[in-house]
Amino acid sequence: MFKHVIDEDVELRLLDNNHAMTLLESINYCRDYLRQWLPWVDGTQTIEDAIKFIEMAKRQYASNEGFQAGIWYKDEFAGVIGYYGINWFNRSVNIGYWLDKRYMGRGVMTKACRVFIDYAFNTYNLNRAEIRCAEDNHRSRAIAERLGFTKEGIIREAEWLYNHYVNHIVYGMLASEWKK
């Protein structure tokens, strides 16, 4: 079972059903902000929706396809980080994340991403990690850039976001480039 204490303030824990209400409360608090960048926000309205997400995350973990971790800051739920689509044949993974706006600007997500990158390269023995962000999501892009990812390009109109398409910036990191 994955649990990682990053420092005295930040801890990562696998999501479990008992986190559903906390997860939903955080989404509700940040709904307008998150909706700018994430297409699933409107589909997460009830406790049942939160439980469905957590159940999916538990199946993902059980089938060795990665996992989703809750981020706790000073023992308060602060967001989620996860692996999306581990490609075992090509040994690559996409990392996705969101942070409750009450915890932004404290380095929380950068720390969480660093752990996920280490885990991808050193535990899963993957070769490549990607972070894809909406072109105008400067906070999310700053995390990839701060961690030394290479901006590899733009995927035009990569995602339908409620009433418009958004371009994605693709950032990549290779195991050989990552500071051990």
N, C-alpha and C positions, 0 to 999 in steps of 0.2 A: 504494500500500500504506500503510495507516494505521499510523503509529507516532508517539507523542507523548511527549516528555519533559516532565513537569510541573514537576519540580524535581530537586534532586540525589538525592532519595530515591525518588521515584515516577515510574514510566514505564508507558505503555499500549502494548501491541503486539497486532496481530492474532494470533489463535490459529492455530497450525499443528500438523501431526501430530507434530512432534518435542516438543510440549508435552504430549502425551497422558499420559505417565507422571507428570509433575509435577502435572498437573491431577487425576488420579486419587488421587495421594498426599495432596493437599490435601483433597479430598473425604473420603477415608478418615479423615484426622486429625480432621476436623470433622463427621463423619457424624451423630452424635447431635444436635449443635447445629443443623446445617443441616436435619435432618429435621423439626424443630419448625416450620419455615417454608416449606419447598420440597417440592413433590410429586414431583419427579424424582429425588430422592436414591437411593431404593431401586432405581431403574432404571439407576443408574450404578455398577456393581459391578466391571466388568472394563476392561482396556485397550481392548478392542473397543468398549465403550460410550463411552468417552472419545473414541475416534477417530470414532465415528458423530456425536457432538456437534460435534466440530471440523469434520468434513466438511459437516455441515449449516450451520455458521457460514460456511464458505468459499463454499458455494452462495448463501447469503444475501447475502454481500458481492458476489459475481460478478453477481447479478441485481439489484443496486442496491436491495436491500430492507433496508439497514442492515448492521450487523456486530456481532460479539462481540469484545471485547478482553480479553486477559489483563492483569492488574494486577501489576506487579512493584514490590516495596518493597525497596530496597537490593539489587537484583538477585536477590531471592528471589520466587518466585511467591506472590501473596497473594490472588488471587480473580479474578472475572470481572465485567464490566459489558457490557451490550449493549442494542441497540434491539430491541424486540419489536413487530412489527406496524406498520411505517411505513404510514400511510394517506396516499398521495400526493394523492388527491382532496381530502381535508380538511386536508392538510398538518399531520398530527399524528403523534405517536409515543409509545410507552410505553417507559420505561427500566427495566430490571431489573438487579439486581446481587446478588452475595454476596461475602463476605469471610471468608477463613480467620481463625479466632478468635485466632490468634497475632498478628495485625496490627491488631486492633480498638483503638479509643481513640487512634489516632495521626493522625486526619484524612485517612487514605488514601482512603476511599470518598467523602468530601465533595469532595476534590480531583478524583477521577476523574469524579464526577457533573458537576461544574462544567465539565469539558472536554467531556463528552458533550452537555450542554445548549448550550454555545457552538457546538459542531459542528452540532447539530440546527437551531439558529436561523440561524447565519451561513454554514454550508456547504451544508446541505440546504435552507435557506430555508423551514423549517417554521414554522407559526404556534403550535403547541401541543405541549407535552411533558407527559406524565403519569408519575407514580410511584404504583403501587398496592402497598400493604403490608397484611399481616395486621394486624388491629386491635391485637393484643397484641404485635406486633413493634416495641417501642419504639425500639430502636436504628435500625432502618430508617426508621421514621417521623421520627426526629430529624434524619436527613439531609435529607429533603424540607423539613422545617420550618426547618432551619438555612439552607437555600438560598433561602428566601423563597417556597416554593410555597404556594398557597392550598389549604387543606383544603376540598374541594368536597362531600364526603359519604361515606356508608357504603353499600357494596353488601353486603346481608345474605346470609350463607351463599354467598359468591361462589366458594369453592373447597373441593373435597373433599380433605382432607389426611389420608390413610391410614385414619383411623377416625372422622373428624368433619369437619364443615364449619367454615370460618373466615370471618368477615366481613373485607372489605377496606375500607381507607380509601383514597379517591381524592384525590390531590393533583395540582393543575394549575398550569402556568406558561405564560403567553402570551409570544410574542416581544416584544410591546410592554412587558411588565413586566420582562423580563430586563435586568439591568445589563450593558451592552455593555462 
